[in-house]
Amino acid sequence: MKLNGRIWIEESDKFIGIGRVELLELIKKTGSINKAAQTMNMSYKKAWGLVNSMNEQSSKPLVLTQTGGEKGGGATITDEAQRLIDAYKEIQERFKKFLSDETSKLHR
Amino acid sequence: MKLNGRIWIEESDKFIGIGRVELLELIKKTGSINKAAQTMNMSYKKAWGLVNSMNEQSSKPLVLTQTGGEKGGGATITDEAQRLIDAYKEIQERFKKFLSDETSKLHR
């Protein structure tokens, strides 16, 4: 037997979970919501929906988009987004430890 | 901001989570899978599916059903099921503390 689980940060509603953190990191890496969506096998529409939802729920913007240019501009993440990514990952590490400690106890 | 999450015990697959624990407790309380399902606003069919799935995944049976009698007999849970319920609830308490501690850290 093994304990498993998921955690997420809520604002009014579900706000940042593991999928959205991955999306933000890929936007940072690729400079593009489209490329990030492709890497995650996610539709362009869904990725934009998630970005809009995150930007609306957050008190400060998380993803900035630039329009114009040959391919419609790119996207960057803000310092606030980076802060959230870092916080989520630190918590996720402690959560993994919690799950592994509790799994050991289950076997005793 | 608030940290929230869900945990479950896995065997080969997802095995016991908060919904299944509630179902087992209601079977214990009402002596009937039907009554337990009704209390949870769950269909008879879904509750039986969950019970069968739990019994199949577990090395020891968790729910015993009796056939016969006017209303088709009742259901009881085994000591093994009670042990799992207790383990899940203890872990859930520690998980709540984890979530609340991490929520406090988010606000610092």
Backbone of each chain as ProteinMPNN parsed JSONL, in Angstrom:
{"seq_chain_A": "MKLNGRIWIEESDKFIGIGRVELLELIKKTGSINKAAQTMNMSYKKAWGLVNSMNEQSSKPLVLTQTGGEKGGGATITDEAQRLIDAYKEIQERFKKFLSDETSKLHR", "coords_chain_A": {"N_chain_A": [[0.842, -1.2, 0.0], [0.394, 2.259, -0.681], [0.649, 5.68, -0.007], [-0.816, 8.328, -1.774], [-1.311, 11.514, -3.433], [-2.637, 14.83, -4.18], [-1.866, 18.275, -4.321], [-2.85, 21.731, -4.182], [-2.807, 25.282, -4.699], [-5.177, 27.513, -3.507], [-7.145, 30.325, -4.415], [-9.79, 32.173, -4.565], [-10.912, 30.119, -5.791], [-9.79, 26.947, -7.144], [-6.402, 27.366, -8.003], [-3.509, 27.293, -8.477], [-2.069, 24.408, -9.523], [-0.326, 21.29, -10.143], [-0.375, 20.987, -12.95], [-0.766, 23.583, -13.949], [1.506, 24.826, -13.001], [3.432, 23.492, -14.483], [2.72, 24.393, -17.045], [3.229, 27.191, -16.801], [6.017, 27.097, -16.431], [6.823, 26.071, -18.887], [5.989, 28.079, -20.605], [7.717, 30.056, -19.796], [10.128, 28.839, -20.602], [9.838, 28.425, -23.393], [8.905, 30.83, -24.339], [6.42, 31.165, -25.401], [2.934, 30.697, -25.521], [1.653, 28.96, -27.22], [3.686, 27.123, -28.011], [4.269, 26.056, -25.532], [1.824, 24.826, -24.948], [1.747, 22.891, -26.998], [3.929, 21.246, -26.256], [2.874, 20.117, -23.978], [0.923, 18.549, -25.029], [-1.536, 19.812, -25.204], [-4.479, 21.589, -26.125], [-4.322, 24.662, -27.941], [-6.407, 26.372, -27.308], [-7.229, 25.511, -24.778], [-4.923, 26.007, -23.252], [-4.759, 28.809, -23.432], [-7.104, 29.432, -22.1], [-6.477, 28.542, -19.507], [-4.343, 30.252, -18.888], [-5.651, 32.759, -18.988], [-7.51, 32.386, -16.913], [-5.764, 32.085, -14.721], [-4.482, 34.595, -14.698], [-6.677, 36.217, -14.17], [-7.482, 35.367, -11.645], [-5.37, 35.983, -10.045], [-3.917, 38.53, -7.986], [-1.862, 40.038, -8.996], [-0.594, 40.217, -12.396], [0.334, 37.165, -14.092], [1.175, 36.043, -16.489], [2.485, 37.636, -19.294], [1.555, 38.846, -22.449], [2.689, 39.524, -25.738], [1.563, 41.294, -28.497], [1.604, 41.321, -32.142], [4.272, 41.356, -34.67], [5.807, 38.752, -36.703], [4.871, 36.169, -36.015], [2.876, 36.707, -34.238], [3.804, 37.576, -31.779], [5.154, 36.962, -28.435], [5.205, 35.281, -25.21], [5.712, 35.976, -21.756], [6.617, 35.135, -18.362], [5.802, 36.598, -15.188], [7.58, 38.087, -12.32], [6.025, 37.541, -10.126], [4.727, 35.199, -10.934], [6.935, 33.492, -11.038], [7.593, 33.444, -8.346], [5.371, 32.129, -7.302], [5.629, 29.632, -8.599], [8.038, 28.744, -7.445], [7.266, 28.618, -4.73], [5.25, 26.683, -4.865], [6.717, 24.448, -5.716], [8.509, 24.027, -3.609], [6.707, 23.375, -1.563], [5.623, 21.096, -2.708], [7.799, 19.373, -2.599], [7.987, 18.98, 0.198], [5.532, 17.802, 0.547], [5.858, 15.411, -0.851], [7.649, 14.163, 0.865], [6.01, 13.916, 3.11], [4.103, 12.098, 2.064], [5.726, 9.88, 1.627], [6.686, 9.308, 4.187], [4.252, 8.696, 5.469], [3.458, 6.519, 3.986], [5.392, 4.649, 4.782], [4.598, 4.325, 7.453], [2.111, 3.107, 7.076], [2.855, 0.566, 6.445], [3.767, -0.52, 8.721]], "CA_chain_A": [[0.0, 0.0, 0.0], [1.171, 3.486, -0.861], [-0.17, 6.898, 0.063], [-0.572, 9.282, -2.858], [-2.208, 12.658, -3.311], [-2.392, 16.044, -4.97], [-2.077, 19.523, -3.594], [-2.945, 22.919, -5.027], [-3.002, 26.547, -3.984], [-6.465, 28.103, -3.836], [-7.403, 31.735, -4.106], [-11.198, 31.94, -4.276], [-11.166, 28.84, -6.434], [-8.514, 26.299, -7.434], [-5.631, 28.431, -8.606], [-2.26, 26.771, -9.019], [-1.752, 23.014, -9.24], [0.869, 20.818, -10.825], [-0.496, 21.222, -14.391], [-0.563, 25.004, -14.249], [2.916, 25.122, -12.758], [4.158, 23.0, -15.661], [2.417, 25.318, -18.144], [3.992, 28.435, -16.589], [7.443, 26.836, -16.665], [7.051, 25.897, -20.325], [5.864, 29.409, -21.222], [8.996, 30.707, -19.51], [11.19, 28.189, -21.373], [9.656, 28.544, -24.847], [8.506, 32.193, -24.694], [5.222, 31.096, -26.235], [1.841, 29.881, -24.976], [1.424, 27.898, -28.208], [4.714, 26.077, -27.914], [4.078, 25.4, -24.237], [0.653, 23.95, -25.084], [2.15, 21.742, -27.829], [4.786, 20.358, -25.467], [2.038, 19.398, -23.014], [-0.183, 17.923, -25.767], [-2.75, 20.499, -24.783], [-4.906, 22.457, -27.213], [-4.07, 26.091, -27.875], [-7.563, 26.985, -26.642], [-7.21, 25.166, -23.357], [-3.801, 26.718, -22.626], [-5.154, 30.213, -23.284], [-8.111, 29.461, -21.035], [-5.795, 28.419, -18.217], [-3.586, 31.495, -18.673], [-6.613, 33.813, -18.637], [-8.053, 32.094, -15.59], [-4.728, 32.395, -13.725], [-4.293, 36.048, -14.649], [-7.85, 36.835, -13.538], [-7.578, 35.022, -10.228], [-4.228, 36.523, -9.32], [-3.968, 39.98, -7.771], [-0.903, 40.588, -9.971], [-0.539, 39.365, -13.591], [1.314, 36.077, -14.064], [1.697, 35.854, -17.845], [2.349, 38.812, -20.152], [1.626, 38.48, -23.87], [2.978, 40.625, -26.664], [0.955, 41.093, -29.811], [2.391, 41.863, -33.245], [5.387, 40.552, -35.162], [5.427, 37.785, -37.726], [4.125, 35.036, -35.472], [1.907, 37.131, -33.231], [4.392, 37.923, -30.489], [5.418, 35.866, -27.519], [4.682, 35.398, -23.854], [6.691, 35.836, -20.674], [5.991, 35.064, -17.041], [6.229, 37.696, -14.303], [8.242, 37.702, -11.066], [4.986, 36.973, -9.263], [4.547, 33.814, -11.379], [8.114, 32.741, -10.606], [7.472, 33.282, -6.894], [4.371, 31.071, -7.087], [6.236, 28.36, -9.027], [9.006, 28.346, -6.415], [6.527, 28.242, -3.514], [4.568, 25.414, -5.127], [7.689, 23.348, -5.789], [9.006, 23.761, -2.253], [5.649, 22.658, -0.849], [5.505, 19.779, -3.332], [8.875, 18.547, -2.041], [7.603, 18.581, 1.565], [4.382, 16.902, 0.419], [6.415, 14.095, -1.217], [8.197, 13.584, 2.091], [4.84, 13.527, 3.905], [3.53, 10.887, 1.473], [6.62, 8.733, 1.794], [6.654, 8.985, 5.627], [2.967, 8.063, 5.815], [3.47, 5.187, 3.356], [6.158, 3.777, 5.686], [3.769, 4.019, 8.637], [1.059, 2.172, 6.644], [3.406, -0.794, 6.338], [4.192, -1.023, 10.033]], "C_chain_A": [[0.873, 1.244, 0.0], [0.22, 4.673, -0.745], [0.199, 7.803, -1.105], [-1.538, 10.457, -2.708], [-1.836, 13.802, -4.224], [-2.607, 17.247, -4.073], [-2.171, 20.675, -4.582], [-3.133, 24.142, -4.145], [-4.325, 27.145, -4.448], [-6.434, 29.607, -3.586], [-8.87, 31.736, -3.72], [-11.541, 30.516, -4.708], [-9.81, 28.135, -6.567], [-7.682, 27.23, -8.312], [-4.371, 27.877, -9.271], [-2.078, 25.32, -8.574], [-0.607, 22.581, -10.142], [0.818, 21.072, -12.338], [-0.23, 22.666, -14.756], [0.878, 25.439, -14.002], [3.744, 24.674, -13.971], [3.948, 23.938, -16.854], [3.216, 26.618, -18.002], [5.476, 28.216, -16.883], [7.747, 26.677, -18.153], [6.877, 27.21, -21.081], [7.174, 30.169, -21.022], [10.091, 30.173, -20.45], [11.076, 28.478, -22.874], [9.317, 29.967, -25.283], [7.213, 32.245, -25.492], [4.168, 30.191, -25.588], [1.559, 28.706, -25.923], [2.413, 26.75, -28.083], [4.578, 25.322, -26.601], [2.928, 24.404, -24.323], [1.02, 22.693, -25.881], [2.973, 20.734, -27.03], [3.965, 19.528, -24.483], [0.914, 18.605, -23.697], [-1.532, 18.503, -25.359], [-3.173, 21.397, -25.939], [-4.551, 23.909, -26.873], [-5.169, 26.773, -27.056], [-7.543, 26.722, -25.14], [-6.105, 25.935, -22.63], [-4.148, 28.193, -22.414], [-6.194, 30.374, -22.183], [-7.469, 29.408, -19.66], [-5.03, 29.695, -17.882], [-4.533, 32.629, -18.271], [-7.166, 33.618, -17.239], [-7.034, 32.435, -14.497], [-4.543, 33.901, -13.581], [-5.457, 36.739, -13.943], [-7.892, 36.581, -12.034], [-6.474, 35.678, -9.394], [-4.371, 38.033, -9.138], [-2.984, 40.695, -8.704], [-0.862, 39.673, -11.193], [0.562, 38.308, -13.475], [1.956, 35.851, -15.423], [1.437, 37.122, -18.646], [2.467, 38.371, -21.6], [1.913, 39.731, -24.691], [2.31, 40.33, -27.994], [1.872, 41.669, -30.881], [3.554, 40.979, -33.608], [4.858, 39.45, -36.068], [4.535, 36.67, -37.184], [3.211, 35.432, -34.315], [2.48, 37.384, -31.857], [4.536, 36.731, -29.58], [4.81, 36.104, -26.155], [5.816, 35.241, -22.846], [5.94, 35.668, -19.35], [6.582, 36.157, -16.151], [6.978, 37.151, -13.086], [7.248, 37.052, -10.109], [4.744, 35.498, -9.639], [5.712, 32.951, -10.908], [8.058, 32.456, -9.102], [6.483, 32.149, -6.571], [4.914, 29.692, -7.466], [7.179, 27.851, -7.939], [8.297, 27.873, -5.15], [5.883, 26.874, -3.711], [5.556, 24.25, -5.091], [8.281, 23.01, -4.425], [7.976, 22.954, -1.464], [5.525, 21.234, -1.388], [6.594, 18.825, -2.808], [8.524, 18.068, -0.632], [6.414, 17.623, 1.527], [4.867, 15.491, 0.04], [6.979, 13.391, 0.015], [7.057, 13.103, 2.996], [4.274, 12.206, 3.38], [4.428, 9.682, 1.727], [6.69, 8.337, 3.283], [5.384, 8.228, 5.99], [2.863, 6.678, 5.165], [4.249, 4.204, 4.233], [5.329, 3.372, 6.896], [2.674, 3.009, 8.288], [1.556, 0.733, 6.669], [3.844, -1.351, 7.667], [3.079, -1.808, 10.703]], "O_chain_A": [[1.946, 1.273, 0.602], [-0.872, 4.668, -1.313], [1.378, 8.018, -1.39], [-2.486, 10.383, -1.925], [-0.842, 13.744, -4.948], [-3.444, 17.221, -3.171], [-1.635, 20.601, -5.688], [-3.563, 24.042, -2.995], [-4.566, 27.268, -5.649], [-5.779, 30.087, -2.662], [-9.182, 31.321, -2.604], [-12.341, 29.822, -4.081], [-8.791, 28.679, -6.144], [-8.202, 27.818, -9.26], [-4.2, 27.985, -10.485], [-1.949, 25.044, -7.381], [0.007, 23.403, -10.821], [1.851, 21.345, -12.949], [0.445, 22.952, -15.745], [1.405, 26.306, -14.699], [4.639, 25.388, -14.423], [4.891, 24.238, -17.585], [3.812, 27.091, -18.97], [6.115, 29.058, -17.514], [8.803, 27.099, -18.624], [7.544, 27.433, -22.091], [7.676, 30.83, -21.931], [10.871, 30.939, -21.014], [12.075, 28.741, -23.543], [9.427, 30.288, -26.466], [6.931, 33.231, -26.173], [4.465, 29.074, -25.166], [1.265, 27.597, -25.476], [2.04, 25.577, -28.053], [4.748, 24.104, -26.553], [3.033, 23.278, -23.835], [0.66, 21.579, -25.502], [2.748, 19.526, -27.114], [4.308, 18.384, -24.185], [0.05, 18.051, -23.018], [-2.521, 17.788, -25.196], [-2.32, 21.914, -26.661], [-4.491, 24.314, -25.712], [-4.895, 27.637, -26.223], [-7.811, 27.617, -24.339], [-6.317, 26.451, -21.532], [-3.869, 28.758, -21.357], [-6.161, 31.343, -21.425], [-7.865, 30.14, -18.753], [-5.058, 30.166, -16.745], [-4.255, 33.37, -17.329], [-7.279, 34.572, -16.469], [-7.395, 33.007, -13.468], [-4.458, 34.417, -12.467], [-5.265, 37.713, -13.215], [-8.281, 37.448, -11.252], [-6.632, 35.896, -8.193], [-4.881, 38.729, -10.016], [-3.239, 41.815, -9.146], [-1.073, 38.468, -11.056], [1.59, 38.536, -12.838], [3.135, 35.51, -15.51], [0.314, 37.626, -18.677], [3.371, 37.611, -21.949], [1.448, 40.829, -24.383], [2.472, 39.244, -28.552], [2.803, 42.414, -30.574], [3.809, 39.972, -32.948], [3.651, 39.238, -36.191], [3.559, 36.279, -37.825], [2.82, 34.588, -33.509], [1.744, 37.409, -30.871], [4.099, 35.627, -29.904], [4.003, 37.014, -25.967], [6.754, 34.473, -23.059], [4.766, 36.02, -19.246], [7.722, 36.581, -16.344], [7.015, 35.945, -12.844], [7.593, 36.126, -9.375], [4.577, 34.653, -8.76], [5.518, 31.83, -10.439], [8.426, 31.373, -8.648], [6.726, 31.327, -5.687], [4.695, 28.71, -6.756], [7.13, 26.681, -7.558], [8.672, 26.858, -4.563], [5.958, 26.012, -2.836], [5.274, 23.201, -4.512], [8.524, 21.842, -4.122], [8.315, 21.982, -0.787], [5.345, 20.285, -0.625], [6.348, 17.637, -2.601], [8.732, 16.901, -0.298], [6.299, 16.737, 2.374], [4.349, 14.498, 0.55], [6.811, 12.184, 0.187], [7.13, 12.019, 3.574], [3.996, 11.296, 4.161], [3.94, 8.587, 2.01], [6.747, 7.148, 3.598], [5.428, 7.241, 6.724], [2.252, 5.77, 5.729], [3.826, 3.062, 4.412], [5.353, 2.215, 7.315], [2.34, 2.152, 9.105], [0.783, -0.2, 6.885], [4.247, -2.511, 7.757], [3.258, -2.306, 11.815]]}, "seq_chain_B": "MKLNGRIWIEESDKFIGIGRVELLELIKKTGSINKAAQTMNMSYKKAWGLVNSMNEQSSKPLVLTQTGGEKGGGATITDEAQRLIDAYKEIQERFKKFLSDETSKLHR", "coords_chain_B": {"N_chain_B": [[-4.362, 33.228, 0.174], [-4.523, 29.686, 0.08], [-3.521, 26.446, 0.941], [-4.63, 23.433, -0.444], [-5.741, 19.993, -0.805], [-5.82, 16.493, -1.777], [-5.733, 13.172, -0.572], [-4.995, 9.684, -1.025], [-5.097, 6.12, -0.572], [-3.188, 3.822, -2.327], [-3.356, 0.7, -4.028], [-2.722, -1.446, -6.349], [-3.917, 0.275, -7.987], [-5.841, 3.328, -7.59], [-7.323, 3.179, -4.42], [-8.387, 3.514, -1.703], [-10.052, 6.378, -0.918], [-11.373, 9.56, 0.189], [-14.13, 9.466, -0.457], [-14.722, 6.726, -0.632], [-14.134, 5.897, 1.909], [-16.129, 7.228, 3.31], [-18.346, 5.907, 2.226], [-17.921, 3.261, 3.184], [-18.169, 3.733, 5.944], [-20.837, 4.494, 6.106], [-22.114, 2.178, 5.25], [-21.464, 0.57, 7.363], [-22.89, 1.918, 9.386], [-25.588, 1.915, 8.486], [-26.033, -0.675, 7.747], [-26.506, -1.464, 5.179], [-25.946, -1.44, 1.706], [-27.513, -0.113, -0.122], [-28.915, 1.835, 1.438], [-26.746, 3.281, 2.335], [-25.807, 4.292, -0.092], [-27.988, 5.894, -0.871], [-27.913, 7.864, 1.167], [-25.622, 9.163, 0.426], [-26.399, 10.324, -1.91], [-25.904, 8.76, -4.136], [-25.96, 6.541, -6.922], [-27.417, 3.279, -6.677], [-26.193, 1.451, -8.327], [-23.647, 2.559, -8.746], [-22.6, 2.542, -6.146], [-22.487, -0.216, -5.612], [-20.635, -0.924, -7.538], [-18.342, 0.394, -6.565], [-18.004, -0.951, -4.138], [-17.531, -3.575, -5.046], [-15.184, -3.146, -6.495], [-13.447, -2.315, -4.423], [-13.422, -4.632, -2.82], [-12.263, -6.42, -4.603], [-9.734, -5.326, -5.025], [-8.557, -5.477, -2.567], [-6.577, -7.509, -0.376], [-7.841, -8.881, 1.65], [-11.395, -9.4, 2.222], [-13.574, -6.515, 2.344], [-16.2, -5.65, 2.532], [-19.028, -7.437, 3.478], [-21.761, -9.163, 2.131], [-25.117, -10.165, 2.721], [-27.346, -12.408, 1.319], [-30.88, -12.937, 0.592], [-33.974, -12.992, 2.628], [-36.603, -10.569, 3.205], [-35.974, -8.032, 2.1], [-33.709, -8.555, 0.674], [-31.433, -8.942, 2.244], [-28.557, -7.714, 4.168], [-25.613, -5.613, 4.642], [-22.286, -5.754, 5.882], [-19.283, -4.361, 7.312], [-15.862, -5.447, 7.347], [-13.287, -6.304, 9.852], [-10.879, -5.651, 8.688], [-11.654, -3.62, 6.934], [-12.4, -1.685, 8.805], [-9.933, -1.198, 9.963], [-8.6, -0.016, 7.833], [-10.19, 2.292, 7.463], [-9.681, 3.592, 9.905], [-6.9, 4.012, 9.668], [-6.807, 5.67, 7.403], [-8.201, 7.914, 8.334], [-6.591, 8.824, 10.425], [-4.283, 9.542, 8.995], [-5.425, 11.488, 7.386], [-5.979, 13.468, 9.274], [-3.355, 14.253, 9.962], [-2.623, 15.181, 7.479], [-4.333, 17.381, 7.179], [-3.181, 19.044, 9.092], [-0.672, 19.41, 7.916], [-1.487, 20.833, 5.596], [-2.52, 23.139, 6.778], [-0.302, 24.165, 8.136], [1.387, 24.679, 5.938], [-0.124, 26.536, 4.582], [0.013, 28.682, 6.334], [2.74, 29.284, 6.061], [2.775, 30.156, 3.384], [1.707, 32.664, 3.629], [3.594, 34.142, 4.835]], "CA_chain_B": [[-4.041, 31.958, -0.475], [-4.713, 28.546, 0.968], [-3.137, 25.169, 0.326], [-5.616, 22.373, -0.287], [-5.308, 18.789, -1.49], [-6.505, 15.221, -1.533], [-4.833, 12.021, -0.47], [-5.653, 8.383, -1.113], [-4.221, 4.957, -0.453], [-3.183, 3.035, -3.561], [-2.836, -0.675, -4.014], [-2.163, -1.346, -7.692], [-4.64, 1.412, -8.529], [-6.46, 4.074, -6.502], [-7.952, 2.137, -3.631], [-9.238, 4.102, -0.669], [-10.0, 7.823, -0.754], [-12.353, 10.076, 1.146], [-15.472, 9.013, -0.827], [-14.874, 5.303, -0.301], [-14.165, 5.82, 3.38], [-17.485, 7.636, 3.713], [-19.257, 4.816, 1.857], [-17.737, 2.158, 4.143], [-18.72, 4.132, 7.244], [-22.303, 4.501, 6.016], [-22.543, 0.766, 5.203], [-21.381, 0.12, 8.763], [-23.934, 2.58, 10.178], [-26.95, 1.578, 8.049], [-26.148, -2.111, 7.485], [-27.069, -1.658, 3.84], [-25.27, -0.682, 0.64], [-28.535, 0.785, -0.691], [-29.151, 2.995, 2.308], [-25.515, 4.086, 2.315], [-25.789, 4.998, -1.381], [-29.012, 6.955, -0.795], [-27.425, 8.949, 2.029], [-24.587, 9.912, -0.305], [-26.954, 10.71, -3.217], [-25.155, 8.001, -5.128], [-26.833, 5.48, -7.428], [-27.262, 1.912, -6.212], [-25.244, 0.796, -9.225], [-22.312, 3.099, -8.5], [-22.145, 2.071, -4.835], [-22.106, -1.617, -5.765], [-19.392, -0.929, -8.314], [-17.249, 0.78, -5.672], [-17.815, -2.04, -3.174], [-16.882, -4.678, -5.769], [-13.817, -2.737, -6.811], [-12.664, -2.363, -3.184], [-13.254, -6.039, -2.422], [-11.337, -7.079, -5.532], [-8.376, -4.794, -4.882], [-8.029, -5.768, -1.235], [-6.208, -8.914, -0.179], [-8.931, -9.45, 2.465], [-12.662, -8.714, 1.919], [-13.87, -5.318, 3.142], [-17.651, -5.584, 2.748], [-19.7, -8.729, 3.347], [-23.191, -8.99, 1.877], [-25.96, -11.342, 2.97], [-28.51, -12.462, 0.426], [-32.072, -13.526, 1.203], [-34.814, -12.136, 3.461], [-37.604, -9.805, 2.459], [-35.382, -6.938, 1.322], [-32.466, -8.955, 0.029], [-30.295, -9.022, 3.155], [-27.847, -6.467, 4.46], [-24.17, -5.602, 4.404], [-21.459, -5.353, 7.021], [-17.879, -4.183, 6.941], [-14.975, -6.359, 8.088], [-12.255, -5.679, 10.684], [-9.889, -5.086, 7.766], [-12.196, -2.333, 6.472], [-12.316, -0.748, 9.93], [-8.526, -0.854, 10.117], [-8.295, 0.936, 6.749], [-10.877, 3.551, 7.792], [-8.934, 4.248, 10.992], [-5.606, 4.464, 9.133], [-7.06, 6.801, 6.505], [-8.596, 9.096, 9.108], [-5.409, 9.338, 11.14], [-3.448, 10.222, 8.004], [-6.161, 12.691, 6.965], [-5.754, 14.491, 10.315], [-1.996, 14.794, 9.806], [-2.607, 15.923, 6.215], [-4.949, 18.688, 7.467], [-2.177, 19.858, 9.786], [0.303, 19.773, 6.877], [-2.077, 21.882, 4.754], [-2.673, 24.396, 7.511], [1.06, 24.689, 8.35], [1.919, 25.21, 4.681], [-0.891, 27.753, 4.281], [0.618, 29.764, 7.139], [4.027, 29.66, 5.445], [2.471, 30.901, 2.158], [1.328, 34.042, 3.957], [4.702, 34.87, 5.437]], "C_chain_B": [[-4.074, 30.823, 0.534], [-4.257, 27.291, 0.231], [-4.233, 24.15, 0.582], [-5.131, 21.13, -1.036], [-6.153, 17.585, -1.162], [-5.455, 14.128, -1.397], [-5.641, 10.743, -0.598], [-4.607, 7.291, -0.962], [-4.335, 4.155, -1.747], [-2.774, 1.601, -3.269], [-2.147, -0.78, -5.372], [-2.682, -0.049, -8.314], [-5.128, 2.237, -7.331], [-7.38, 3.131, -5.721], [-8.924, 2.733, -2.604], [-9.008, 5.606, -0.616], [-11.161, 8.257, 0.118], [-13.781, 9.607, 0.828], [-15.724, 7.565, -0.422], [-14.891, 5.092, 1.206], [-15.561, 6.19, 3.87], [-18.488, 6.518, 3.401], [-19.148, 3.651, 2.846], [-18.36, 2.506, 5.496], [-20.248, 4.11, 7.228], [-22.851, 3.071, 5.896], [-22.529, 0.207, 6.628], [-22.576, 0.634, 9.569], [-25.338, 2.082, 9.812], [-27.147, 0.08, 7.838], [-26.634, -2.425, 6.078], [-26.334, -0.804, 2.812], [-26.253, 0.316, 0.014], [-28.735, 2.042, 0.141], [-27.928, 3.905, 2.33], [-25.467, 4.923, 1.035], [-26.781, 6.163, -1.363], [-28.522, 8.147, 0.015], [-26.39, 9.815, 1.305], [-25.1, 10.463, -1.633], [-26.203, 10.041, -4.358], [-26.093, 6.909, -5.642], [-26.422, 4.152, -6.803], [-26.151, 1.228, -7.017], [-23.805, 1.259, -8.951], [-21.748, 2.572, -7.18], [-21.703, 0.603, -4.919], [-20.806, -1.746, -6.54], [-18.19, -0.596, -7.431], [-16.943, -0.338, -4.683], [-17.094, -3.214, -3.848], [-15.424, -4.362, -6.064], [-12.927, -2.799, -5.563], [-12.398, -3.803, -2.748], [-12.25, -6.763, -3.313], [-9.895, -6.622, -5.317], [-7.722, -5.194, -3.562], [-7.657, -7.242, -1.117], [-7.247, -9.622, 0.7], [-10.231, -8.717, 2.134], [-12.9, -7.522, 2.851], [-15.358, -5.227, 3.471], [-18.235, -6.975, 2.515], [-21.178, -8.476, 3.113], [-23.919, -10.295, 2.183], [-27.135, -11.311, 2.013], [-29.688, -13.065, 1.188], [-32.811, -12.559, 2.104], [-35.68, -11.263, 2.581], [-36.968, -8.739, 1.558], [-33.993, -7.263, 0.791], [-31.236, -8.913, 0.931], [-29.577, -7.708, 3.305], [-26.372, -6.595, 4.168], [-23.447, -5.178, 5.677], [-20.038, -5.109, 6.521], [-17.017, -5.061, 7.858], [-14.01, -5.565, 8.985], [-11.188, -5.016, 9.818], [-10.352, -3.712, 7.251], [-12.08, -1.289, 7.579], [-10.886, -0.264, 10.133], [-8.117, 0.183, 9.051], [-8.935, 2.302, 7.01], [-10.082, 4.312, 8.846], [-7.606, 4.813, 10.481], [-5.81, 5.704, 8.27], [-7.362, 8.063, 7.306], [-7.443, 9.698, 9.905], [-4.508, 10.121, 10.183], [-4.111, 11.526, 7.575], [-5.976, 13.824, 7.988], [-4.373, 15.118, 10.171], [-1.878, 15.595, 8.512], [-3.23, 17.304, 6.409], [-3.956, 19.611, 8.156], [-1.102, 20.319, 8.782], [-0.228, 20.938, 6.043], [-2.143, 23.201, 5.503], [-1.303, 25.012, 7.81], [1.596, 25.342, 7.072], [1.16, 26.472, 4.253], [-0.319, 28.929, 5.066], [1.925, 30.234, 6.517], [3.819, 30.484, 4.176], [2.227, 32.377, 2.451], [2.469, 34.83, 4.577], [5.483, 35.625, 4.382]], "O_chain_B": [[-3.697, 30.989, 1.694], [-4.565, 27.098, -0.945], [-4.711, 24.021, 1.709], [-4.193, 21.221, -1.828], [-7.087, 17.658, -0.363], [-4.409, 14.174, -2.045], [-6.837, 10.727, -0.31], [-3.415, 7.499, -1.187], [-5.435, 3.848, -2.205], [-1.96, 1.33, -2.387], [-1.055, -0.233, -5.527], [-1.978, 0.627, -9.064], [-4.855, 1.882, -6.184], [-8.136, 2.367, -6.322], [-10.127, 2.477, -2.646], [-7.906, 6.061, -0.309], [-11.849, 7.428, 0.713], [-14.565, 9.374, 1.748], [-16.8, 7.222, 0.067], [-15.585, 4.21, 1.711], [-16.107, 5.528, 4.753], [-19.367, 6.22, 4.21], [-20.163, 3.117, 3.293], [-19.006, 1.664, 6.118], [-20.877, 3.749, 8.222], [-23.942, 2.788, 6.392], [-23.433, -0.517, 7.044], [-23.192, -0.11, 10.332], [-26.173, 1.853, 10.687], [-28.281, -0.393, 7.757], [-27.117, -3.526, 5.815], [-26.124, 0.392, 3.013], [-25.881, 1.436, -0.333], [-28.727, 3.159, -0.376], [-28.048, 5.13, 2.343], [-25.131, 6.107, 1.068], [-26.458, 7.274, -1.784], [-28.69, 9.297, -0.392], [-26.292, 11.021, 1.533], [-24.319, 11.015, -2.409], [-25.908, 10.65, -5.386], [-26.928, 6.405, -4.891], [-25.263, 3.93, -6.454], [-25.297, 0.53, -6.47], [-22.875, 0.454, -8.928], [-20.576, 2.204, -7.097], [-20.67, 0.229, -4.364], [-19.97, -2.591, -6.221], [-17.142, -1.233, -7.538], [-15.78, -0.643, -4.416], [-16.157, -3.777, -3.282], [-14.545, -5.208, -5.902], [-11.793, -3.275, -5.628], [-11.283, -4.145, -2.356], [-11.485, -7.607, -2.847], [-8.958, -7.414, -5.413], [-6.497, -5.245, -3.451], [-8.325, -8.111, -1.678], [-7.506, -10.813, 0.524], [-10.193, -7.533, 1.798], [-12.474, -7.531, 4.005], [-15.733, -4.783, 4.555], [-17.973, -7.609, 1.493], [-21.789, -7.667, 3.812], [-23.401, -11.385, 1.935], [-27.835, -10.304, 1.909], [-29.527, -13.624, 2.272], [-32.352, -11.44, 2.331], [-35.51, -11.223, 1.363], [-37.368, -8.565, 0.407], [-33.201, -6.367, 0.496], [-30.112, -8.854, 0.434], [-29.923, -6.713, 2.668], [-25.928, -7.551, 3.532], [-23.94, -4.351, 6.444], [-19.644, -5.584, 5.456], [-17.398, -5.371, 8.986], [-13.921, -4.341, 8.898], [-10.659, -3.96, 10.164], [-9.561, -2.774, 7.146], [-11.706, -0.145, 7.323], [-10.646, 0.906, 10.43], [-7.384, 1.129, 9.339], [-8.305, 3.339, 6.805], [-9.837, 5.51, 8.713], [-7.231, 5.939, 10.811], [-5.067, 6.678, 8.394], [-6.851, 9.141, 7.003], [-7.333, 10.916, 10.043], [-4.034, 11.21, 10.506], [-3.442, 12.548, 7.419], [-5.835, 14.989, 7.616], [-4.22, 16.337, 10.244], [-1.129, 16.57, 8.446], [-2.726, 18.291, 5.872], [-3.886, 20.802, 7.855], [-0.681, 21.475, 8.804], [0.485, 21.914, 5.807], [-1.859, 24.258, 4.939], [-1.146, 26.231, 7.75], [2.184, 26.422, 7.118], [1.736, 27.368, 3.635], [-0.181, 30.032, 4.538], [2.191, 31.434, 6.452], [4.587, 31.407, 3.907], [2.508, 33.237, 1.616], [2.346, 36.031, 4.82], [6.461, 36.301, 4.703]]}, "name": "protein", "num_of_chains": 2, "seq": "MKLNGRIWIEESDKFIGIGRVELLELIKKTGSINKAAQTMNMSYKKAWGLVNSMNEQSSKPLVLTQTGGEKGGGATITDEAQRLIDAYKEIQERFKKFLSDETSKLHRMKLNGRIWIEESDKFIGIGRVELLELIKKTGSINKAAQTMNMSYKKAWGLVNSMNEQSSKPLVLTQTGGEKGGGATITDEAQRLIDAYKEIQERFKKFLSDETSKLHR"}
